[in-house]
Amino acid sequence: METRKLIVDIETTALPATKVWMVGTMDLRTGEVRNFLSPFNTQDIKDIQTCLSTYDEIIGHNFIDFDKPNMERLLGISFVGI
């Protein structure tokens, strides 16, 4: 079975980040791009969470030190089990 890989990038306010403006994703195999734009409502957050949880691997520049903690802190996204 092929590993499903997702590229993720976020755009935020200046450092320290206080708001996420955009979450962009791209399926590495299909090239499908999805952009989630602020203001985020409850359904948007659920859609982001669902999108992330369907992949085996998440790829991003500085994802571990910046994107992931800011998505957790500012959007309430959980990476448990991902």
One Martini backbone bead per residue (centre of mass of N, CA, C, O) as a GRO file, in nm:
protein
   82
    1MET     BB    1   0.096   0.036   0.023
    2GLU     BB    2   0.067   0.362  -0.019
    3THR     BB    3   0.192   0.648   0.096
    4ARG     BB    4   0.033   0.921   0.233
    5LYS     BB    5   0.102   1.259   0.120
    6LEU     BB    6   0.127   1.588   0.285
    7ILE     BB    7   0.131   1.920   0.213
    8VAL     BB    8   0.209   2.190   0.450
    9ASP     BB    9   0.086   2.536   0.494
   10ILE     BB   10   0.120   2.847   0.667
   11GLU     BB   11  -0.038   3.160   0.751
   12THR     BB   12   0.066   3.446   0.943
   13THR     BB   13   0.139   3.647   1.154
   14ALA     BB   14   0.357   3.792   1.305
   15LEU     BB   15   0.603   3.762   1.522
   16PRO     BB   16   0.420   3.627   1.710
   17ALA     BB   17   0.175   3.427   1.652
   18THR     BB   18  -0.199   3.512   1.648
   19LYS     BB   19  -0.271   3.418   1.342
   20VAL     BB   20  -0.443   3.228   1.104
   21TRP     BB   21  -0.500   3.271   0.752
   22MET     BB   22  -0.371   2.990   0.630
   23VAL     BB   23  -0.437   2.659   0.489
   24GLY     BB   24  -0.222   2.454   0.299
   25THR     BB   25  -0.269   2.184   0.058
   26MET     BB   26  -0.094   1.880  -0.083
   27ASP     BB   27  -0.115   1.612  -0.275
   28LEU     BB   28   0.155   1.434  -0.385
   29ARG     BB   29   0.011   1.242  -0.593
   30THR     BB   30  -0.235   1.434  -0.722
   31GLY     BB   31  -0.217   1.764  -0.658
   32GLU     BB   32  -0.420   1.842  -0.460
   33VAL     BB   33  -0.567   2.152  -0.365
   34ARG     BB   34  -0.604   2.319  -0.041
   35ASN     BB   35  -0.785   2.606   0.099
   36PHE     BB   36  -0.785   2.759   0.417
   37LEU     BB   37  -0.973   3.040   0.531
   38SER     BB   38  -0.997   3.318   0.686
   39PRO     BB   39  -1.238   3.266   0.881
   40PHE     BB   40  -1.273   3.013   1.114
   41ASN     BB   41  -1.482   2.757   1.157
   42THR     BB   42  -1.585   2.465   1.283
   43GLN     BB   43  -1.587   2.320   1.005
   44ASP     BB   44  -1.304   2.394   0.914
   45ILE     BB   45  -1.157   2.246   1.142
   46LYS     BB   46  -1.271   1.968   1.075
   47ASP     BB   47  -1.159   1.960   0.782
   48ILE     BB   48  -0.864   1.978   0.857
   49GLN     BB   49  -0.853   1.732   1.042
   50THR     BB   50  -0.948   1.528   0.830
   51CYS     BB   51  -0.733   1.575   0.623
   52LEU     BB   52  -0.485   1.503   0.802
   53SER     BB   53  -0.593   1.206   0.899
   54THR     BB   54  -0.566   1.072   0.591
   55TYR     BB   55  -0.258   1.070   0.648
   56ASP     BB   56   0.074   0.939   0.696
   57GLU     BB   57   0.219   1.212   0.586
   58ILE     BB   58   0.379   1.519   0.680
   59ILE     BB   59   0.479   1.808   0.491
   60GLY     BB   60   0.717   2.075   0.593
   61HIS     BB   61   0.839   2.381   0.640
   62ASN     BB   62   0.882   2.402   0.968
   63PHE     BB   63   0.649   2.228   1.096
   64ILE     BB   64   0.741   2.139   1.386
   65ASP     BB   65   0.823   2.446   1.492
   66PHE     BB   66   0.551   2.601   1.366
   67ASP     BB   67   0.287   2.492   1.239
   68LYS     BB   68   0.195   2.284   1.446
   69PRO     BB   69   0.186   2.461   1.711
   70ASN     BB   70  -0.008   2.680   1.580
   71MET     BB   71  -0.243   2.490   1.514
   72GLU     BB   72  -0.289   2.403   1.803
   73ARG     BB   73  -0.313   2.686   1.948
   74LEU     BB   74  -0.509   2.852   1.730
   75LEU     BB   75  -0.709   2.590   1.622
   76GLY     BB   76  -0.710   2.297   1.774
   77ILE     BB   77  -0.527   2.098   1.652
   78SER     BB   78  -0.474   1.745   1.620
   79PHE     BB   79  -0.181   1.504   1.616
   80VAL     BB   80  -0.301   1.260   1.723
   81GLY     BB   81  -0.216   0.981   1.523
   82ILE     BB   82  -0.035   1.129   1.281
   0.00000   0.00000   0.00000
